[in-house]
Amino acid sequence: MLESRIMQWNGDHISREKLLTREWIVTNGLGGYASGTVSGAITRRYHGLLVAALPAALGRMVMFSHVSEHLRFGDEDVVSLGGEERSGGQLDLHGADYLREFRLEWGLPVWIYKVRDLVLEKRIILPHAQNTVHITYRVLEGGKIPRLELRPAFHFRHHEMAVNEGHPEPYKVSAVENRYEISSANAHLPPVRMRLCDTISRFTICATNIHHVVYRIEEERGYNSVGDLWSPGFFHMDMSEHGNATLIASTESWESIDALTPAEAQEVEHQRRKRLLDDSAPNGCEGVAAELVFAADQFIITPAGRAEEAARAHAAGDEVRTVIAGYHWFTDWGRDTMISLEGLTLCTGRHREAGYILRTFAHYVRDGLIPNMFPDGEKEGLYHTADATLWFFHALQSYLHHTNDRATLRLLLPTMRDIVEHHLRGTHFNIHVDPADGLLYQGQEGYQLTWMDAKMGDWVVTPRRGKAVEINALWFNALMLLAGWLREENETSAADCYVQHAQKAMRSFNERFWIGDAGYLFDVIDCPDGNNDPACRPNQVFAISLDHPVLARERWESVLNVVKNQLLTPFGLRSLSREHPDYKPNYHGDLRTRDAAYHQGTVWAWLIGPFIDAWLKLHPDDKKGARIFLEDFPRHLGEAGIGTISEVFDAESPFTARGCIAQAWSVAEVLRCWIKTA
């Protein structure tokens, strides 16, 4: 038995606030998930026991919000295990008195409660590739065994909708024997099908509205934070010693739901997770690396509802795969997918899925660009990005390094050439190579085209229009990679042409980006106002870290020293130097306040990856020294999203985790570098 992350709990000595700020998440390989706080209280609009990934144009829907859990030892002797927060600040967290342990076992959440002489265990799994949740209760030991009462609560709505919006009553309840269906007046939504397994039970119809439920994190983030839930009644069953009871909720057909018993579903999922470790790199199957392998699995999905895409892939003998950029609110983003590919798939032995992802995105190339993102519930992507397509070259090179899959290279090579040709002559969003210096210019008013993409209404916080440092590092790298691939395919003349473009760009880069007196690189040159931007940002590290560094070797040490001294933190790199007047030390508050800080100091965990790559290029024998830059991440795995890595952190101590509780490129880059520095 692998117990990868254990949180012991003693309410007498530890603040109960900890139970509300530690979150868990389980995903289903479709983009759906279950998630909540360790306490059981739902504090985000995204929390729910079943957030189903439904076909377009529905997207991810909260279909099962909460279950209240009570142990009845007698008519007047009732113990509550869960938490609900009501308006006025009153928090029902009686379960904190009885919780003894929360742990992730094979990456899956397990709670242990002790009520008098009773020790009760709760587990949650989502069977892979199903919009189904299993919540299993088991008596581990005890004297008097109580009756267990479970009251499910619902509010059907898209997971991005405010908690006071969505599909309100009336809900309809139908029952045939021990099968129950909850449906709404919206005919486009599937019903939630529920049953209680492994025990003799009853369901009492006793509909009630649960008013004024407070979602405290939504309140902190400046959104509507008070909503209602509706419950049709409650299940009740008499527990027995060492007996199980499993509540199943699903939007699948009854045939799919009944295909596996709860015990079989548990075993199948554990075997699937064991294979994840068996297939990983040799030094990725235990300890912190194993935890990160389970975390990485959460992001690799078969997207729901893209029937045409699936049919096209199947006709070619392929499968559709993509990467969710982060939970809870991100969908699949091109940039995040390409940056994350190596850590999520290649370091974990999922080479076939890496190929699926690359070929999936190649199909969506339009006018030399891959999609920046696919909006939730949509079939077509948005293309407003200047760097995602260039990261595609990096991802393909990583894939070839691990697999030497020449067939995929030959399949994609015409697409990669087409991308470069579009950039040379110009494509959308004013993305074009300047013939004067060979550098890549990007920028169109009103658009955020680089990874520093915060935008609030018409306000683009960091527009970075001009020739951005990492865009040109990626451009040089793409040209050199393409030339190398063409040479391998005996297309020498074409390869030589792209090398000439690369050499011109390299000369101009080193002449124009270097700030000699400061010892680091401009962030953007040739801005719309005619100036160069000297802001000290982490983007310059890519001039060293990529396969083909564009920066002259003699300048590496100076740049890395500046980045290390001004930007490095225990959890990644600051997005802006403290010395800059726009620097923001904290990322919190309402949306406008957060966006103002998003790339103006806020620490990004994924940037530790390119920093370590650059460090090891300068110090190739210093793996031990490079590992030091990762030494605080194991502690973080017990905070925020337990067992995973957050999107961002505050720029100053104590470097509080912020943003998404689980971010693909954060997990991917820490896992990749953890293995690399072993």
ABEGO torsion letter per residue (X at the ends): XBBABBBBBBAAABBAAAAAABBBBBBAGAGBBBBBBAAGBBABAABEABBBBBBOAAEBBBABABBBBBBBABAABBBBABBBBBBGGBBBAAAAAABABBBBBGGBBBBBBBBEABBBBBBBBBBBGBBBBBBBBBBABEBBBBBBBBBBBBBBBBAABBAABEBBOBBBBBBBEABBBBBBABAABBBBBBBBBGBBBBBBBBBBBBBGBBBAAAAAAGBBABBBBBBAEBBBBBBBBGBBBBBBBBABBAAAAAABBAAAAAAAAAAAAAAAAAABBAAAABEAAAAAAAAAAAABBBBBGBAAAAAAAAAAGBBBBBBBABOAABBBBAAAAAAAAAAAAAAAGBAAAAAAAAAAAAAABBGGBBBABBBBGBABBBABBAAAAAAAAAAAAAAAAAAGBAAAAAAAAAAAAAAAAAAAAEBBGGBBBBAAAGBBBBEBBGBBABABABBBEABBABAGBEBBAAAAAAAAAAAAAAAAAAAAAGBAAAAAAAAAAAAAAAAAAAAAABBAAAGBBBABBGBAAGBBBABBBAAAAAAAABABBABBAAAAAAAAAAAAAAABBAAEBBABBAABAABBABBBEBAAAAAAAAAAGBBBAAAAAAAAAAAAAABAABAAAAAAAAAAAAAAAABEBBGBBBABBBABOAGBBBEBABBAAAAAAAAAAAAAAX
